[in-house]
Amino acid sequence: MKVHFIAIGGSAMHNLAIALRLKGYEVTGSDDEIFDPAKGRLAKYGILPETIGWHPERITPDIDAIILGMHARIDNPELLKAKELGLKIYSYPEYLYEQSKDKIRIVVGGSHGKTTITSMIIHVLQQNHIDCDYMVGAQLEGFEVMVKLSTEARIMVIEGDEYLTSPIDRRPKFHVYQPNVGIVSGIAWDHVNVFPTFDIYVEQFEIFANMIPSDGTFIYYDNDEVLHALGERVVGPRKQPYSVHPHHIKDGVTYLETSVGDVPLQIFGRHNLANLNAARLACGAVGVSDADFYRAISTFKGASKRLELVAKNDNSLVYKDFAHSPSKLKATIAAVREQYPDKHLVACMELHTFSSLTESFLAQYAGAMDDADEAIVYFSPEAIALKKLPPIQPQMIMKAFARPDLSVFDDSEDLKKRLLNLPMQNAVLLMMSSGNFNGINVNELGEKIISLRP
């Protein structure tokens, strides 16, 4: 098979390209910009484009499939040439389905927790020597790539994003995967540029649930009022609602309370204990016993950037997390507060996504950081300009979060100075963003903060 990627440099796209290369396919690609880590990883596998840019002359009739990334525009010259030649054109999700249509597909959807639940399922299946293919949205410890495709595995675990499939396909990605086992972890309005009302957003999850066949399983978080009502409306598949797994915390360690005794975990937080329960039910749907699940999950360390410990000393810690939406902020801050009730909690987040930088959406953040002792918000005026959104003023953010003592920064250097001067005795600093605070290396910063305060 000869496959060409248009916009190969994306996080998901370059991982799929590597997965197909490892499967033995002939892989080529193009993009108008490619940065590390994608650049280095594509070079390692010999599929980094020789030149940057679009080259329609490289689109030839012998190509078996074109895979189109979201970064490409509808007038992309390579896409137009592929259409002219009548080549098969797939979006990223369509090609994943093509590779997994004869497998049992476990698709993990929801406004939050997708990556963690997907990672948990993969970890448990691997620990129980059950071969599976997968696509997950974060790098996992011990795994070379975020996508694995094979001919042997009978199961594929897919993180199912609700965002658009491609520039020429306006369906949410998770509709394309046609789940046999479908999970929805929660519904909190996101992607307002695509789903302008909450009802339209909710509708996408209901469509997803109703795609599951009658011999399949719909697993959903029952403590979410909107999702509970949605679950009651779904009539086709077997339904398995879930909530937070029974647990207790002792000496800073979270223990599951199970039929096989107390099981110590390397992760913490009520949202993770709900995610864990979803993973348990999904693994059960493909034959993993609860006892085998608990044995395996005890060694799960978490997905990259999901409550990841960056640095610590004898009395203080620095964590980073992918949280950025209001519901994710609340859940992550609450998890750290529960785990470290006697420590001073400083929460710092970046407004980075299209939704979070939209004035009409900002009000959704009211109270989102109230559980922190100190709250800091950063935004980049340059990011707002690049997204072609109206400017935002710090006063607007303070009003939206409804916290009078909120600190707001729009300069990353000023933010770094503030963080380096935090009173970090018996404290936890929690850095949250889907971006990078305009170039701040959180790992290095965390180490420096801790080293300054032994």
Summary of the structure (lengths in Angstrom):
residues: 454
radius of gyration: 22.2
end to end distance: 56.8
largest distance: 65.4
contacts: 1562
relative contact order: 0.09
helix: 35%
strand: 23%
